[in-house]
Structure formats: C-alpha cells, structure tokens
C-alpha cells in the first residue's frame, strides 16, 4: 500500500509503503462509536451540583402545627415542594461517568480510524518538519498547497519540535501532539492529519510488533501443551510398566 511523501515545500518526493494490517483495515463504525463515547465520558468532570433537603440552610422549625390549620402537614420549609427547598433528583458532583473500554477495542478502533482517513485522503505524510526558527508562513503555505488551510488540521510527530509547535500556535484550527500521546478522539475531532515519516514508522513498528508477540505467545503455548501431553503419556506408560512387573497375572485376566 503506497502513499505520497511530501517535503515542507509540498513537493512530492516519492511513494512510501504502508503496512496493510495497520492502514488498510475494514472500518467498524459501531466499535469506533463505542470507544469515542467511553473516552469522552472518561474525560467528563461533573460540575453541576444541587443541594438536597438536608443540605439547604434553614428549615429547622416546624412551620405550623400538625393538625387544625387546614394545611397539609409538613415538618420543614426546606421540603422540596416549597420554593427555596431542596432539589429532588438534581445533578450531583459525586456522579461517576467513567466507562471501561478494553485495550484491544481501543487499538482496533484507532487503526480503523487511521484506515478510514487514509481512504478518504485525509492523511498527509511529510518527510520531516525541521525548522530553524518558528515559521508560521511556511506551515501556512504547506497547508494551502495541500488544500487543508482553514480546516481542522492535526500535526503529529514522533519527537517534540518546539519550532513547529510555536509555528502552529498562530494558525487557526490547527493542533500539535506527539505520536505517543494521541487517542481516537484526537483523530475524530480533526479532519486532516499530518504525520512525519518517523511517526508513521513508529505506529507500524508498535502495532506490527504486538501482532508478532501474539503469534509467538500462541506458538509457545502450543509447544508447552504438547510437552505437558507428552509428560503425562510417559508417566502413564511408566505406571503401566510397573504394574505389569508387579502382578502380570492380573493384567492378563483384565485383557
């Protein structure tokens, strides 16, 4: 799978090969939605807070006697039915919005989003973002030539680049992050994503290595199972041999 590689002057240098198991996966919309909702809810911090009847100040005296007034019986003016009383079922800052999501689901959703963006031509790969000094004009020129200016753009590099970060601060709708710090929400919130070549290689090494490790684990597990089976068979054979030596007549009868 090939993708064009650009320089900072937006000139195409060559085509680079991308791994299909990372950038050419089937898009699972339901999984992406589930992961995005869980990540957004985990970021949520409850601020709204209302007071219940016992927390509202005042209302310690019974407003009127229990019987004989014609009014409904009540014990406090801070009852929720009164103005200025407590709130029933109102928002509380103790509410927990966290949702658990599995690592495998996160990984699959992340790769699914990368694949979708690549198919929609929303991923641009630049060989390097080396800048001698902060240069907003140069970065804006790159975005204009690649037709992503005035649109939400996300720039990702493997190592921190302060000059690039300062250059993007003056460009509207742009954001800069490191490759190891982003999640699915970051990719979903921005239409166009710029990678440097090192960041692309970082993702290919990271996720392909995990798959290799899984294969090795499976092979090791199969080997260990076969060894255990062989040991159990040998033990059974030894026990049978011992039994034959001790009482061969009983073995003949059973046969």
MIFI-338291 format. One record per residue (C-alpha): residue in three letters; residue number from 1; x, y, z. Coordinates in steps of 0.02 Angstrom, whole numbers. Example, Ala and Ser with C-alpha at 12.3 -4.5 7.8 and 13.67 -1.06 7.14 Angstrom:
BEGIN
@residuo->ALA; num->1; xx->615; yy->-225; zz->390
@residuo->SER; num->2; xx->684; yy->-53; zz->357
# end
This chain:
BEGIN
@residuo->UNK; num->1; xx->0; yy->0; zz->0
@residuo->UNK; num->2; xx->81; yy->163; zz->-59
@residuo->UNK; num->3; xx->60; yy->343; zz->0
@residuo->UNK; num->4; xx->147; yy->501; zz->-67
@residuo->UNK; num->5; xx->285; yy->580; zz->40
@residuo->UNK; num->6; xx->298; yy->770; zz->38
@residuo->UNK; num->7; xx->427; yy->895; zz->98
@residuo->UNK; num->8; xx->392; yy->1063; zz->183
@residuo->UNK; num->9; xx->378; yy->1146; zz->11
@residuo->UNK; num->10; xx->234; yy->1025; zz->-28
@residuo->UNK; num->11; xx->335; yy->939; zz->-165
@residuo->UNK; num->12; xx->309; yy->754; zz->-187
@residuo->UNK; num->13; xx->472; yy->661; zz->-152
@residuo->UNK; num->14; xx->421; yy->480; zz->-176
@residuo->UNK; num->15; xx->292; yy->348; zz->-129
@residuo->UNK; num->16; xx->316; yy->254; zz->33
@residuo->UNK; num->17; xx->247; yy->82; zz->77
@residuo->UNK; num->18; xx->121; yy->69; zz->219
@residuo->UNK; num->19; xx->75; yy->-94; zz->305
@residuo->UNK; num->20; xx->-97; yy->-158; zz->259
@residuo->UNK; num->21; xx->-129; yy->-231; zz->432
@residuo->UNK; num->22; xx->-123; yy->-53; zz->502
@residuo->UNK; num->23; xx->-182; yy->66; zz->365
@residuo->UNK; num->24; xx->-299; yy->-45; zz->264
@residuo->UNK; num->25; xx->-422; yy->-118; zz->388
@residuo->UNK; num->26; xx->-610; yy->-133; zz->374
@residuo->UNK; num->27; xx->-699; yy->11; zz->462
@residuo->UNK; num->28; xx->-801; yy->-41; zz->613
@residuo->UNK; num->29; xx->-916; yy->109; zz->643
@residuo->UNK; num->30; xx->-1001; yy->33; zz->795
@residuo->UNK; num->31; xx->-836; yy->-1; zz->881
@residuo->UNK; num->32; xx->-771; yy->174; zz->843
@residuo->UNK; num->33; xx->-930; yy->250; zz->915
@residuo->UNK; num->34; xx->-919; yy->143; zz->1072
@residuo->UNK; num->35; xx->-737; yy->190; zz->1103
@residuo->UNK; num->36; xx->-768; yy->375; zz->1067
@residuo->UNK; num->37; xx->-913; yy->383; zz->1189
@residuo->UNK; num->38; xx->-813; yy->295; zz->1325
@residuo->UNK; num->39; xx->-662; yy->411; zz->1303
@residuo->UNK; num->40; xx->-772; yy->566; zz->1305
@residuo->UNK; num->41; xx->-865; yy->510; zz->1461
@residuo->UNK; num->42; xx->-700; yy->470; zz->1549
@residuo->UNK; num->43; xx->-643; yy->649; zz->1516
@residuo->UNK; num->44; xx->-804; yy->718; zz->1588
@residuo->UNK; num->45; xx->-793; yy->805; zz->1757
@residuo->UNK; num->46; xx->-959; yy->836; zz->1847
@residuo->UNK; num->47; xx->-975; yy->1019; zz->1898
@residuo->UNK; num->48; xx->-1163; yy->1046; zz->1919
@residuo->UNK; num->49; xx->-1215; yy->1013; zz->2098
@residuo->UNK; num->50; xx->-1382; yy->1041; zz->2185
@residuo->UNK; num->51; xx->-1424; yy->1028; zz->2369
@residuo->UNK; num->52; xx->-1547; yy->905; zz->2441
@residuo->UNK; num->53; xx->-1667; yy->943; zz->2586
@residuo->UNK; num->54; xx->-1540; yy->906; zz->2723
@residuo->UNK; num->55; xx->-1406; yy->1018; zz->2644
@residuo->UNK; num->56; xx->-1511; yy->1176; zz->2620
@residuo->UNK; num->57; xx->-1488; yy->1304; zz->2759
@residuo->UNK; num->58; xx->-1637; yy->1337; zz->2874
@residuo->UNK; num->59; xx->-1799; yy->1245; zz->2897
@residuo->UNK; num->60; xx->-1761; yy->1179; zz->3071
@residuo->UNK; num->61; xx->-1929; yy->1233; zz->3144
@residuo->UNK; num->62; xx->-2096; yy->1156; zz->3101
@residuo->UNK; num->63; xx->-2188; yy->1292; zz->3003
@residuo->UNK; num->64; xx->-2360; yy->1257; zz->3077
@residuo->UNK; num->65; xx->-2441; yy->1132; zz->3192
@residuo->UNK; num->66; xx->-2485; yy->960; zz->3131
@residuo->UNK; num->67; xx->-2674; yy->974; zz->3140
@residuo->UNK; num->68; xx->-2809; yy->1106; zz->3139
@residuo->UNK; num->69; xx->-2743; yy->1232; zz->3012
@residuo->UNK; num->70; xx->-2814; yy->1155; zz->2855
@residuo->UNK; num->71; xx->-2641; yy->1150; zz->2776
@residuo->UNK; num->72; xx->-2553; yy->991; zz->2727
@residuo->UNK; num->73; xx->-2440; yy->925; zz->2863
@residuo->UNK; num->74; xx->-2255; yy->967; zz->2843
@residuo->UNK; num->75; xx->-2102; yy->972; zz->2954
@residuo->UNK; num->76; xx->-1988; yy->1098; zz->2864
@residuo->UNK; num->77; xx->-1997; yy->1243; zz->2744
@residuo->UNK; num->78; xx->-1848; yy->1166; zz->2653
@residuo->UNK; num->79; xx->-1959; yy->1024; zz->2592
@residuo->UNK; num->80; xx->-1937; yy->1003; zz->2402
@residuo->UNK; num->81; xx->-2117; yy->1058; zz->2371
@residuo->UNK; num->82; xx->-2077; yy->1234; zz->2437
@residuo->UNK; num->83; xx->-1985; yy->1375; zz->2349
@residuo->UNK; num->84; xx->-1805; yy->1379; zz->2413
@residuo->UNK; num->85; xx->-1814; yy->1198; zz->2468
@residuo->UNK; num->86; xx->-1705; yy->1051; zz->2420
@residuo->UNK; num->87; xx->-1696; yy->983; zz->2242
@residuo->UNK; num->88; xx->-1759; yy->809; zz->2202
@residuo->UNK; num->89; xx->-1652; yy->705; zz->2082
@residuo->UNK; num->90; xx->-1545; yy->855; zz->2035
@residuo->UNK; num->91; xx->-1367; yy->843; zz->1966
@residuo->UNK; num->92; xx->-1233; yy->796; zz->2094
@residuo->UNK; num->93; xx->-1045; yy->815; zz->2082
@residuo->UNK; num->94; xx->-1021; yy->641; zz->2153
@residuo->UNK; num->95; xx->-1088; yy->559; zz->1995
@residuo->UNK; num->96; xx->-968; yy->441; zz->1907
@residuo->UNK; num->97; xx->-968; yy->448; zz->1716
@residuo->UNK; num->98; xx->-822; yy->328; zz->1689
@residuo->UNK; num->99; xx->-843; yy->185; zz->1565
@residuo->UNK; num->100; xx->-723; yy->39; zz->1546
@residuo->UNK; num->101; xx->-655; yy->0; zz->1374
@residuo->UNK; num->102; xx->-537; yy->-143; zz->1332
@residuo->UNK; num->103; xx->-362; yy->-112; zz->1262
@residuo->UNK; num->104; xx->-395; yy->-221; zz->1110
@residuo->UNK; num->105; xx->-551; yy->-121; zz->1069
@residuo->UNK; num->106; xx->-455; yy->43; zz->1084
@residuo->UNK; num->107; xx->-318; yy->-22; zz->971
@residuo->UNK; num->108; xx->-439; yy->-88; zz->839
@residuo->UNK; num->109; xx->-540; yy->75; zz->840
@residuo->UNK; num->110; xx->-381; yy->179; zz->824
@residuo->UNK; num->111; xx->-320; yy->78; zz->673
@residuo->UNK; num->112; xx->-494; yy->82; zz->599
@residuo->UNK; num->113; xx->-495; yy->273; zz->605
@residuo->UNK; num->114; xx->-321; yy->282; zz->526
@residuo->UNK; num->115; xx->-379; yy->168; zz->385
@residuo->UNK; num->116; xx->-537; yy->271; zz->357
@residuo->UNK; num->117; xx->-440; yy->434; zz->349
@residuo->UNK; num->118; xx->-314; yy->362; zz->228
@residuo->UNK; num->119; xx->-453; yy->300; zz->113
@residuo->UNK; num->120; xx->-532; yy->474; zz->116
@residuo->UNK; num->121; xx->-362; yy->554; zz->75
@residuo->UNK; num->122; xx->-360; yy->647; zz->241
@residuo->UNK; num->123; xx->-186; yy->590; zz->293
@residuo->UNK; num->124; xx->-31; yy->683; zz->233
@residuo->UNK; num->125; xx->145; yy->620; zz->265
@residuo->UNK; num->126; xx->292; yy->740; zz->270
@residuo->UNK; num->127; xx->471; yy->679; zz->274
@residuo->UNK; num->128; xx->523; yy->798; zz->413
@residuo->UNK; num->129; xx->460; yy->957; zz->500
@residuo->UNK; num->130; xx->633; yy->1031; zz->530
@residuo->UNK; num->131; xx->625; yy->1219; zz->556
@residuo->UNK; num->132; xx->771; yy->1331; zz->605
@residuo->UNK; num->133; xx->650; yy->1450; zz->691
@residuo->UNK; num->134; xx->462; yy->1468; zz->714
@residuo->UNK; num->135; xx->394; yy->1498; zz->540
@residuo->UNK; num->136; xx->205; yy->1516; zz->530
@residuo->UNK; num->137; xx->213; yy->1572; zz->348
@residuo->UNK; num->138; xx->300; yy->1413; zz->293
@residuo->UNK; num->139; xx->173; yy->1299; zz->380
@residuo->UNK; num->140; xx->26; yy->1401; zz->314
@residuo->UNK; num->141; xx->99; yy->1386; zz->139
@residuo->UNK; num->142; xx->110; yy->1197; zz->158
@residuo->UNK; num->143; xx->-72; yy->1187; zz->213
@residuo->UNK; num->144; xx->-129; yy->1299; zz->70
@residuo->UNK; num->145; xx->-38; yy->1200; zz->-65
@residuo->UNK; num->146; xx->-107; yy->1036; zz->1
@residuo->UNK; num->147; xx->-281; yy->1115; zz->14
@residuo->UNK; num->148; xx->-302; yy->1094; zz->202
@residuo->UNK; num->149; xx->-290; yy->1277; zz->255
@residuo->UNK; num->150; xx->-435; yy->1347; zz->360
@residuo->UNK; num->151; xx->-485; yy->1169; zz->401
@residuo->UNK; num->152; xx->-455; yy->1073; zz->562
@residuo->UNK; num->153; xx->-280; yy->1001; zz->546
@residuo->UNK; num->154; xx->-186; yy->891; zz->668
@residuo->UNK; num->155; xx->4; yy->879; zz->657
@residuo->UNK; num->156; xx->89; yy->728; zz->737
@residuo->UNK; num->157; xx->275; yy->696; zz->757
@residuo->UNK; num->158; xx->372; yy->561; zz->847
@residuo->UNK; num->159; xx->487; yy->682; zz->941
@residuo->UNK; num->160; xx->447; yy->853; zz->1009
@residuo->UNK; num->161; xx->478; yy->1001; zz->893
@residuo->UNK; num->162; xx->463; yy->1169; zz->982
@residuo->UNK; num->163; xx->482; yy->1273; zz->825
@residuo->UNK; num->164; xx->341; yy->1177; zz->741
@residuo->UNK; num->165; xx->232; yy->1194; zz->895
@residuo->UNK; num->166; xx->257; yy->1383; zz->901
@residuo->UNK; num->167; xx->226; yy->1397; zz->713
@residuo->UNK; num->168; xx->58; yy->1308; zz->728
@residuo->UNK; num->169; xx->1; yy->1415; zz->876
@residuo->UNK; num->170; xx->-35; yy->1559; zz->756
@residuo->UNK; num->171; xx->-132; yy->1453; zz->631
@residuo->UNK; num->172; xx->-318; yy->1436; zz->659
@residuo->UNK; num->173; xx->-394; yy->1262; zz->681
@residuo->UNK; num->174; xx->-225; yy->1176; zz->699
@residuo->UNK; num->175; xx->-154; yy->1071; zz->840
@residuo->UNK; num->176; xx->11; yy->985; zz->877
@residuo->UNK; num->177; xx->41; yy->825; zz->977
@residuo->UNK; num->178; xx->168; yy->685; zz->993
@residuo->UNK; num->179; xx->133; yy->513; zz->918
@residuo->UNK; num->180; xx->130; yy->427; zz->1087
@residuo->UNK; num->181; xx->2; yy->548; zz->1162
@residuo->UNK; num->182; xx->-147; yy->540; zz->1044
@residuo->UNK; num->183; xx->-307; yy->439; zz->1056
@residuo->UNK; num->184; xx->-459; yy->404; zz->947
@residuo->UNK; num->185; xx->-545; yy->567; zz->996
@residuo->UNK; num->186; xx->-399; yy->671; zz->931
@residuo->UNK; num->187; xx->-411; yy->591; zz->760
@residuo->UNK; num->188; xx->-600; yy->608; zz->755
@residuo->UNK; num->189; xx->-601; yy->792; zz->805
@residuo->UNK; num->190; xx->-485; yy->845; zz->663
@residuo->UNK; num->191; xx->-520; yy->817; zz->478
@residuo->UNK; num->192; xx->-341; yy->816; zz->411
@residuo->UNK; num->193; xx->-194; yy->732; zz->496
@residuo->UNK; num->194; xx->-11; yy->767; zz->456
@residuo->UNK; num->195; xx->122; yy->639; zz->505
@residuo->UNK; num->196; xx->308; yy->649; zz->491
@residuo->UNK; num->197; xx->392; yy->493; zz->422
@residuo->UNK; num->198; xx->461; yy->444; zz->593
@residuo->UNK; num->199; xx->285; yy->446; zz->670
@residuo->UNK; num->200; xx->217; yy->331; zz->533
@residuo->UNK; num->201; xx->362; yy->211; zz->562
@residuo->UNK; num->202; xx->329; yy->220; zz->749
@residuo->UNK; num->203; xx->148; yy->160; zz->727
@residuo->UNK; num->204; xx->197; yy->24; zz->604
@residuo->UNK; num->205; xx->331; yy->-43; zz->722
@residuo->UNK; num->206; xx->219; yy->-28; zz->875
@residuo->UNK; num->207; xx->66; yy->-120; zz->811
@residuo->UNK; num->208; xx->155; yy->-247; zz->700
@residuo->UNK; num->209; xx->268; yy->-294; zz->847
@residuo->UNK; num->210; xx->116; yy->-329; zz->954
@residuo->UNK; num->211; xx->48; yy->-448; zz->824
@residuo->UNK; num->212; xx->217; yy->-537; zz->813
@residuo->UNK; num->213; xx->220; yy->-555; zz->1002
@residuo->UNK; num->214; xx->44; yy->-629; zz->998
@residuo->UNK; num->215; xx->98; yy->-758; zz->868
@residuo->UNK; num->216; xx->250; yy->-803; zz->973
@residuo->UNK; num->217; xx->140; yy->-823; zz->1128
@residuo->UNK; num->218; xx->21; yy->-938; zz->1035
@residuo->UNK; num->219; xx->166; yy->-1043; zz->970
@residuo->UNK; num->220; xx->243; yy->-1054; zz->1145
@residuo->UNK; num->221; xx->75; yy->-1104; zz->1219
@residuo->UNK; num->222; xx->55; yy->-1242; zz->1089
@residuo->UNK; num->223; xx->230; yy->-1305; zz->1125
@residuo->UNK; num->224; xx->201; yy->-1305; zz->1313
@residuo->UNK; num->225; xx->37; yy->-1400; zz->1291
@residuo->UNK; num->226; xx->120; yy->-1532; zz->1182
@residuo->UNK; num->227; xx->260; yy->-1552; zz->1310
@residuo->UNK; num->228; xx->134; yy->-1575; zz->1451
@residuo->UNK; num->229; xx->39; yy->-1704; zz->1349
@residuo->UNK; num->230; xx->200; yy->-1800; zz->1315
@residuo->UNK; num->231; xx->246; yy->-1796; zz->1500
@residuo->UNK; num->232; xx->75; yy->-1862; zz->1551
@residuo->UNK; num->233; xx->87; yy->-2002; zz->1421
@residuo->UNK; num->234; xx->260; yy->-2052; zz->1482
@residuo->UNK; num->235; xx->201; yy->-2056; zz->1661
@residuo->UNK; num->236; xx->53; yy->-2166; zz->1614
@residuo->UNK; num->237; xx->168; yy->-2284; zz->1519
@residuo->UNK; num->238; xx->286; yy->-2295; zz->1669
@residuo->UNK; num->239; xx->143; yy->-2336; zz->1786
@residuo->UNK; num->240; xx->81; yy->-2472; zz->1668
@residuo->UNK; num->241; xx->256; yy->-2548; zz->1657
@residuo->UNK; num->242; xx->271; yy->-2551; zz->1847
@residuo->UNK; num->243; xx->100; yy->-2634; zz->1863
@residuo->UNK; num->244; xx->150; yy->-2767; zz->1736
@residuo->UNK; num->245; xx->308; yy->-2809; zz->1832
@residuo->UNK; num->246; xx->219; yy->-2823; zz->1999
@residuo->UNK; num->247; xx->69; yy->-2932; zz->1951
@residuo->UNK; num->248; xx->68; yy->-2988; zz->1769
@residuo->UNK; num->249; xx->-71; yy->-3117; zz->1802
@residuo->UNK; num->250; xx->-198; yy->-2983; zz->1848
@residuo->UNK; num->251; xx->-158; yy->-2888; zz->1690
@residuo->UNK; num->252; xx->-185; yy->-3046; zz->1584
@residuo->UNK; num->253; xx->-354; yy->-3075; zz->1666
@residuo->UNK; num->254; xx->-410; yy->-2899; zz->1630
@residuo->UNK; num->255; xx->-359; yy->-2921; zz->1450
# end
